[in-house]
Amino acid sequence: MGPIARVLAFGLTLTFFASPLTAPRVHAQAGPAEVRIREIVVEGNRRVEDATVLGYLAVRPGDPFDPDRLDRSLKTLFATGLFEDVRLERRGDVLVVRVVENPVVSRVAFEGNSAIDDEQLRAEVGIAPRSVFSRRRVQEAVERILDLYRRNGRYAARVEPKIIRRPQNRVDLVFEIREGPVTRVCGIAFVGNRAFSDSTLRGVVSTRETAWYRFFSSADVYDPDRVELDKERLRRHYRARGYAEFEVTAVTAQLGPDGRCYYLTFAVDEGPRYRFGKVELVSDIPELEPEKLRRLVEVREGGIYDADAIERTVQAITEKLGELGYAFARIEPEERLDREKRVVDIVFRISRGPRVYVERIEIRGNVRTLDRVIRREFRLAEGDPFNASLLRRSIQRVRNLGYFSRVDVRTRQGSAPDRLVVEVEVEEQPTGELSFGGGYSTAEGFLADARLSERNLLGRGQKLDLSFTVSGRTTRFDFSFTEPYFLGHELSAGIDLFHTVTDFQTEASFDQRRDGGRIRVGYPLSEFLRHSVRYALRRIEIDNVDPAASAFIRREQGGRVTSAIGHTLKWDRRDNVFLPSEGFVVRIDQDFAGLGGDNRYVRHELRAAWYYSVVPDVVVNLGIRAGHILGLGGDVHLADRFFIGGSTLRGFRFAGIGPRDRTTGDALGGNLYYVGTAELRFPLGLPKELRMFGRAFVDAGTLTDVDVSGPNLVDSGDVRVGAGVGVSWVSPLGPLSIDFAQAVVKNDEDETERFRLSFGTRF
């Protein structure tokens, strides 16, 4: 308790204990006990009505002057918070209640705060103008402010309330704040660890030691809640590597003498390392044969004990039983430790379990996002049978929205044994962006853009994009709007408008202008399969053709209108749409042009990718993409053909392979292409919060087939191969990628590219 609190508490104590003593003195002078209260008079009140004061008293006219009841009345009046002082006095047979009302707060102000703005502080203190002033409420407000600063890592913060008296029993309340520095973690040490070094365990915990490169992270700010999470992370780390009896025995956090640093010490007891003994699968459901589920068991006899493998086995069996119709089945792993042999026998016992239903779904933490935006992603509804696999899928869908930095889901007992309450706690992250940016890439040169983007418009889940980009070769304007649940159904609808001018002088000696728009509608066919249809109308003009350009290019000069319908079929089983480590995605696009306009063609395109995590943070990605376009009643025009290279076939420039004019070297594009990719993503040994990783890749593919002929045409259709390494950094200022690639298999006329840099920034 600070000095101000002690003064306030002392003053309140004096008033509180001085007043009740009046009652016993009055009673002592009253003589016989039969003397009773004839009248109760209230004095000193201005805002509070007499009836309100009398309502809090434990005595009424006609009651005796009972000290206990008078004392209880006094305490009750003080507890209302309406009065600064209360006294009970006797005048003959009249009880006088003399009160001094608490003043009214005229103004609440904050001084000295910069890290936390006034609005956040006002919401925290809970004292508003025109409310009744109370010393107790002021002290509670001080504690809440200090707690807010502690949650922001400022443990040296100090708050002193100042009360300024004003006429008419009003006060101004000013909180003088000394924020102090952010209290960071300057050292993390471990005691009792033998199997893993301190540096390894520092990589396990989420708390980080302060360093110069963590200026965009708060992981090095001391947070007791994060320390509790770190204890669990250490436990999971050890139990996944054989240490079944591991525990964190103590955690000490010592504040440095300057108040700027905490030094954390984790005391651990590793215990011995265990292996799996007998592994059994037992079913208490008569019609269920447990051996049919044996392939889902990830633990093996003789293997190192792994608690994560046990958990994955439980999840896999639970999901399978759900598919087989056993929604209420329960899988309980029973572990039996043999400390002498250092083995763990485990029995996965399957039982029916009680029928449990979802009573309600409670959502917390969503300040902007409407509840229904989150609820509509849930595959469980209130009243449904509880299903763990559907709950996990619901969590995945909410996370894939990209609106929240954290999504935590817990279940607790409902109003009855067969009822569960699902608690969803989210932490919102910025989804809107008004930005002005700049960057450089080897494909576009220097670029600048302005963008207004909102992925969660008005908290309704709608997406709006408005952007303007200028680079060394492109001027582009885009407008896009998407309603993900059109008319309240799981039906996305959107519109796109665009205007693009691109300089292809280097590749093919012409400029291209595109103007048009598109409307689209998408809907799910199943949980992971989605279909969308679209209609596009655009005008493409090829101009500024170099007089020395290929004859194949010059004949394409002019403008054409394309009216096309198309559809997309997408099967997505990735664990995360932003940076996947498991699963696959397959996408098929088909377009038909010919509903009016100057162009008639059919285009098909396939894209597929498969991800597999070899070990944590090491991910293999195998991908393929292919496309074909067929002209109907005429040739496929230059602007509609495919161009390959750059990011689609690393080691070669954009439009660096495929049909071209032998004389001028101009790229002509092609009607058919295919590219296969094998990539390995791996950590670089840097702190995870930097979000930097390395890549090794091999790309192989070709581009061929063009609706022109002549002696100058070169179109071998040979497969080209590029290989290399790269580094990617998801930086706070934007994504950065650097690739070093070598064209391993190429043709003489191909244009290669060994170094590729892409960097964008937002500020």
N, C-alpha and C positions, 0 to 999 in steps of 0.2 A: 504493500500500500504506500503510495507516494505521500509527500508532505501535505498537499492540498486535501487528499482524501482523509488523512488523519485529522486535519483541522475541522473539516466538514463533519466527520464522524463524531469528534469530541463535542462540537457545538450541539449536534443533534442529541447526543447522549445526555448532556446537561439539561436540555429542555425537556427531554422525555422523562427523565427520572425526577426532575424538580417538581413537575406538575402533579404527578400522582400523589405526592406527599401531602398536597392540600386536602385531599379527600379524607385521609385518616384524621387530620387535625380538625376538619369540620365535624367529622363523626364524633370525635372526642368531646367537642363543645356542645354537641346536640343533646346530650343527656340521654333520656330514655330511648331505647331502640325503636319505640313505637312512633317517634317523630318521623313524619313522611314528607316527601316533596310535594308541595302544593302547586308549584309552577316552575317551568324551565324557560329561562330567558337566554337568547343568543345575542351576543354583542361582537362588533368588530367586522362582521361579514359585509361585503359589498356586492360581489358577483354571485356568491353561493346563497341560495334561498334558505330561510330558517327551516323549512320542512326537510330540506336535504340534510342539514346538520342533525336535526332531531332524529332522522331516520337511522343514523349511524349509532345512536346512543343505546346502551343496554338497559337504561332506566326510563321510566315514564312517570308523569304526575300520579301521585298516590303510592309510589314505591318508596321504601325506606332509603336513607342515605347509606347504602351498602358499599364499603370500600372496594370490595372485589369487583362489583359491577361497574363502579365508577372508574376503576383502573382499566377494565376491559373496554369501556367506552372511549377512554383517552387513547388507548392504543389503536382502536379502530379508526378514530378520526385522523391520527397521524398516518395510518397506513393508506388512507385515500390519496395522499400526495397533493391534496388541495391546500394544505395549510402549512405555513412556516412555523407557527407556534400555536399551541392549544393549552388553555388553563381552565380548570373547573373550580369555581368558588361558591361558597354558601353564604347567602344573605338571609338569615333567619330560616324560613322554610322554603326559600327560593333557591334553585340551583342555577347559577350563572355560567354559561359556556362562553368563554372569551377566546376568540380566535383571531389569528393574524393570517390573512390569506397569502398564499404564495403569489408572487407577482406573475404577470403575463409576459411571455417572451415577445419582445418587439422585433428583434432581429437576431439571426444566427450568422456569424461570420467566422472565417478561418484565415489565419495569418501564418506565413512562413512555409506553406505547402507548395511544392512544385511537382514532385513525383506523382502525387495523386490529386486530381482536380477537385474543385469544390462540390460538383454534383455527386461524385462518388462518396465524399465525406458526408454530405447532407443525407444521402440515402442510408448511410451507416449509423449516424447518431440518432435518428428517429425523433428529433426535436424540431418542430416547425414553428414559424411565427404564429402568434395568437394562441399557442398552447400554454398550459400552466407550467410555470417554472418550478422545478423541484431539485434540491441538491442531490438527492439520490439518483434522479435521472441524469443529472450532469455527470456524476461519477461513473454511472453505467456507460454514458456516451464516451467518456475518456477511455474506458477499458475497450470499448468497441473500436475506437480509432486506433489505439495501440495494437489491437489484434489485426486490424486491416493492414497496418504497416508491417507487422510481423509476417503476414502472409505474402507480402511483397519483398520480404528479405531484409527489412530494416529494423533490426532488433535494438538499435541504439536510439530509436525515436523517443521523443519526450513530448508530452502534451500538458499544457497548463491552461485551465479555464479561467477567463476573466469575466466578472459580472459587473456591468456598468448600470447603475441605477438611473432610471428616467422618471419624469413626473407621471402621476396617475397610476402608481404601482406597476410600472412597466420596467423591464430590464433588457439590455442588449447582452447577448451571450457571445463572447469571442473566445475561440480556441486558438491559443498561441502554440504553434507546432515547430519543434526542431526535429526535422526528419532524420538527420544523421546519415551516414553512408550506408550503402547496401552491404549487408553482412554476408560475405562470401565464404566458401569453403576453400581454405588454403592448403589443407593436408588431409589425406585419407590413409589410414594405416590399419593393419590387420594383425591380430594376435592369436596364436594357436593354429595358424594355417601351415600345413606341411606339403599337402598335395599340389597346391597351386600358389604361385608367387603373388606378391602384393599387386604387381602390375597387371596380372591376369584378372584378379578379383576387382581391381578398379574398373576394368572393362565390363564387368558383370553388373555392377551397381549403376543406377541411373544418375546418382549424384556425381558431379565432376569437380576436380580441383580447378581453381580459377586459372585461366591462361589468356594470353592476349587475343587469341583467335575466337574466343567465346563471347565476343561483344554482341552477337545476335542471339545468344542463348541464355536461358536462366537456369540451366542445369547446375551451375556452380554457386547458385544462391542457396543458402541454408534453409531447408524446409523440413520440419519434423515429420510431416506426412510422407514426404519423399523418402526419408530415412526408413520409415516403417515399410514402405514398398521395397526398399533395397534389402531389408532383412528377408523378405519373401523371395526376392530374386536370387539371393545367395543360397537360400534353401533349395530352390528349384535347380540351380546350377549344380550343386553338390549331389542332390538326389538323382539327377539325370546321369550321373557319372559314377554311380556305385555306392555312394555314402548315404545309406538308408537311415542312419541315426544322427545325421548332422543337425546341429542347432546353433543359432546365434545366442550365446549366453548373455551378452551385454553389449550395449552401444553407449559410448560416452561422447559427448559433444562439449568441447572445452572452448570457451570464448577467449580470444587473445586479449592482451592487456589494452590494446588500442580500440577494442570493440569493433574492429573491421573484419575479423577473420574467425571462423570456427575451424577447429581441428577435430576430425571424427576418428574414432577408433572402434573397430568392430572386433569383439572378442568371440571367437568361434571354437566349437568343439566338433572336429571332423568325424571322429569315430572311425571304425575300420571300414574297409571297402568290401562290399558284398557282391556275390554273383547270384544269378537265378538258379534255384533248385528245381523241384518239380513244378510243372505248369499244367494246371487242369482247367477244364471247361465243364461246368456242371449246370444242368438245367432242372429247375423245379417245375417247369411247365411240361406236362406229360407228352403232349403232341409235338414238342419241339426237340429235334435231334441236335444236340450241341456240336457234334462233329462237323455239321454242315457250315458252322461258323468258324472252324479252326483256322481257315486261311486268313481271317481278319486279326488273329492274335499276333502281335508284333514281338512279343517277348519269347526268348528261346532258352531252353535249359542249358546252363553252363555259360550263358552270356553275362556281361556286366549288368548289374542291377540298374534299371533306368525307369524312374518314376514317370517321365514323359511318355515312354513307350506304353506303360500301363494306362495312362490317361487316354492316349490315342486309341488303344485297343477298346477301351470302354466306349469312347465316342463312336468308333466304327461299328461296333456291335449294336449300339443303341440305334444308330441310323438304319442299319440293316433290318433290325427288328421292327422299326417304324414302317419300313417299306413292306414288310411281310404282314403288317396289320396288328402288331403287338405294341400299340401306342403306349400302354401302361407298364410295359416290361421294365424291370429294374436290374441293372448289372452292378454287382458289388464285388470289388476285388478284395479278397481276404489274404493278408500277408502274414506269414509265419517265419519269424527270424530264428535261425539257428546260430547263436553267437559263437559256438565252438567251431563249427564248420564254416562259418561266415557265408552262409547261403540263405536265400529268401525263397521259400516255397510260396507259390501264389495260386489261388483258386478263383477263377472268374465265375461267380454264382449268378445265374439268371433266374429271376422270379417274376411273378406277375406284377406284384406291386399294387398299391391301392389305386383306384381310379381318381385321378386328380384333374381338375378343370381350372381354367384361367378365370379368376374372379374379376380382375380388372388390370389394366395396364396404366401405370402412373409414369408420367414423363416430367422430368425436372431439368432445369438448367437452360432451357430454350427461351431466350429473351426475345429474339426476333422471329425465329421460326415458329410457325403455327403448329399446334399439336397434330393436326390432321396430316401435315406434310410428313411427319415421322410415322404416325400410325398407319398410313397407307402403304408403307414399306414393310410392315409386319405381316408375316405369314401365319400369325396367330391372332385370333380375335377374342374379345371377352366372351366367355361362355364356351369356348372350344376346349376339347381335351388337350391337356398339356403335352407338348411334343418337343423334346430337347433338340432334335435335328432342325425342326422348323424355327425354333428360337435362334439357333446359331445362324441359320440362313437369314433371318430377319436382321440380326446384328450386322451381318455382312452387307446387306442392302443399305442399311442406314449409314454405315461407314463409307460405302461407295458413292453416297450423295456428294461427299466432299464439303459438306457444310460444317462439320464438327472436327475439332482437333482430338477429341476424346469421346468415346462412347462406351459406357459401362452399364451392364445389365445384371441385375440380381433378382433372385426370387425369395419370397418369404411367405410364411403361413398366412392364409387368408382368414376369413371369419369362421371357417369350419375346417375340419381335418382334410376334406377333399377339395379345398379351394387354395389356389396360389395367387399371390399378387406379384406381377412382374414390374419391377422398378427399373426405369430407364433414366440414366443420368448422362446428359451430354454437356459438352463444353464447346460453345460456338467459336468459330474462327472467322476472320474476315472473308466474305464472299464477293464483295464489291470492290471495284478498282477503277479509279479515275487516274490515269497515268500518262506520263509523257516519257518516252523511252528512246534509247539509242543503242546502237550495237554495231557489230561487224561480223560478217561471215564471208567465207571465200566465194560463196555462190552469189551473194547479193551485194557485196562490198559494204560500205558504211550505210547505215539505215537509221531512220528516225520514225517514230510513230506516236500517235495519240490514241488512247483507247478508253472507252467507257464500257465496263463489263460488270455484270451482276448475275451471279449464278443462283441467287435466292432472292429474287425481286419481291420486296415487301413481305418477306418471310413466307411466300406462297410456293416457293420451289420453282418459280419461273426463271427462265434464262434470257438475258438481254445482252447483246454485243453490238457495239458501235465502234468502228476503228478506221483509222486513216494511216497509211504507211507510205513512206517515200524512201527508196533506196537507190543505189547506183544503177539498177536495171528495172525497178518496178515502182509504179504508183498504183495504190490499191485503196479502195473504199469498200467497206462491208457493213451490212446491217443484218442482224439475225435476232429472231425472237422465237422462243419455244415454250409452250405450255405442256408440261409433262403429264397432266391429268385433265385432258380436255373434257368439259361438261361433267366433271366428277368421276370419269371412268379412267381405267388404266390405258389411256389412249393419248399419245403425244401428238401435238400438232404444232407446226412451225412455218415460218416464212423467212426466206433469205433474199437479200438484194445485194448486188455487187457491181463494181466498176473497176476494171483492172487494165492497166497499160504496161506491157512488158517489153523490154529491149532484148531481142534475140539476135542482135547484130553479130555478136561474137560467135554464136553457135551456127546461125543459119542466115544472117544478113537481112533480117526483117524485124519490124516491130508488130506487136499484136495488141489489139484492144478487145476486151470482153465487157459487155454490158448485159445485164439480165436479172432474172430472179427465179425463185423456186418456192413451191409450197410442198409440204410433206406431212405425212401422217404415219405414226408407228404404233404397233400394238403387240402384246406378247402372245405367242402360240403355246408356250409352256413356261415353266419357271425359268429356264435358261435359254429358250429359243425365242427370238423376236423378229418380227417382220415389219417392214415399212415400205410405203409407196410414195412416189413423188411425181410432180410435173414441173418441168423447167422450160423456160423460154429465154433465149439469149441470142445476142447478135455478136458475131466475131468478125473483126476486120483486120486484115493484114495489109500494112502500108509501109511507107519508107523503105521499100525494097531496094537494096543496093543494085545499081545498074550492072555491076559485075557479078551479081549473085547467080546461082545456078538457075538454069532454065526451068527446072522443076519447081523452084521457089517463085520465080517471076509469074508463072501461069496461075499461081494461087492468089495473086494480089486482088484485093477487093473485099467486100463484106458479104456475109451470109447469115441467114436467120435459121436457128435450130429450135424446133418444137419437139420435146421429147418427154416420154413417160418412162418411169423406171421403178425398180423395187430393190430392196436389200433384205437378205436373210442372214441373221447373225446368231451363232450359237456360242455363248460365252460361259466358260466354266473356270475362269481365272479367279484366284483367291483375292486379288486386288486389281482394280482396273488401272491404277496409277503406276505402281511399280510391282508387277506380279512376280511371284516366286514359285507358284504351283498352278497347274491347270492348263487349259488351252482355249483358243478362240478361233472360230472359223467364220468368214464373212464372204458372201456371194453377192455381187452387184450385177444387175442386168438393166440395160437401157435400150429403148426403141425410139428412134427419131424418124419422123415422117408424118406427124399429125399437123400438116401445114409446114411452112418454112421451106428452106432451100435444101436441107440435108435429109438424107434417108440412110439409116444404118442401124445395125444391131451390135451392141457392145456387151461383152461378158468379162467379168473380172473376179478372180478368186484370191483371197488372202487368208492365210492360216498361220498360227504360231502356237508352239507348245513350250511350256516352262516346267522345269524340274529342278528342285533344290537338292543338290548333291549333299551338301552339308549346310548348316545355317549361313546365310549371306553369300553362298556360292551357287549361282543359278545358271543352268544350261537353257538356252533358247534356240529352238529349231524352227525355222519359218520358211514359208514358200508363198510367192505371189505370182500370179500369171494373168494375162489378159489377151483378149482377141476382139477385133472390131471388123465387121463385114459390111461393105457398102451395098446398098440395095438399089439396083438400077443405075449405078454410077460408081465413081472412085470415092475412096475415103479421102477427105480433104486434109491438108497439112495440120490444121488446128485441132483436128479430132484424133490424130494418131498418138501413139504412146512415145514418150521420150524417157530413156533410162540412163542412169548414172548419178553421180553425186551421192546422196544419202541412200538411194535405192540399190546401187552397185558400187560399193566403196573401192577406191583405187582407180576409178575412172571419173572424168568430169561429167557434169550434167550434159546429157545428149552426146556423151563421148563415145558411145558405141552405136551400132546399127547402120542401116542404109544411109549412104551419103554420096554426094557428088564427088567423083574422083578428081575433077579439075579444080573446083572451088573449095572443096573440103566442107561444104555446108551439110549439116545434119538434116535428114529428111523425115525422121521418125519412122515408126513401123506399125504394122497392124497386129503383130503377135509378139509377145514377150513372156519370159518366165525367169524368175530369180529365186534361188534357194539360199538360205542364210543359216549358218551355225555360229552361235555366239556364246561366250562364257563371261558371266558377270561375277566379279569377285571383289572383296574388300582390299583396301590398300594399306591396312594397318593403322589408319588414322582414326581419331575419335569419331564415333558414329554420328554425333550431332552435326558434323561437317557435311554429311550426306554426299560423300565423294566416293566413287568406286571406279575400278578399272574394267576394261573389256578387252577380250581377244576374239577375233572374228574371221570368218571366211565367207565370202559371197561368190556365187557362181550363177551365171545366167546369160541370156542373149536377147537380142531384139532383131526382128527380121520381118520380111514380107511387106512390100509397099506397092501401091497401085500405079506405078510408073515403070517405064523401061527405057533403055537407051545404053549406048556404049560407055557413058560416063558413070553409070550407076554401079556402086559397090555394095553388095549385100551377100555376105558369105553365110550368115546364119550360124557362125561358129560360136561355141560356148566360151565365154570369158570368165576368168577367175581373179578375184582380188582378195588379199589377206592383209591383216594388220592388227594393231592394238590401238586402244583409245582410253581416254579418261573422261568421265562425266561428273559434273558437280551441280547438284541442285542447290544453287546458292540463293541467299535471301534477295539478291538483286536480279535473279533470273537464271535460266539454265545455261550452262556452258558445256560444250563438248569439243574435244580435240581428238582427231583421228590421224594416225599415221598408217598409210596403207600402201601396198605394192601391187601393181597389176602383174600377177603371176603368169596368167595366160592371156595374150592379147593379139590383136592384128595390127599390121603396120599403120593402117589408117585411123586407128583408135586414138582418142585423146585421154591421157591419163592424168591423175591427180594424186600426189603422194601425201599432201598435208591438207587437212580440212578443219576449219575452225568455225564454230557457231557460237555466238554469244549475244544475248539480249539482256537489257536492263530495264528496270522500272524504278521510278522515284517520285 
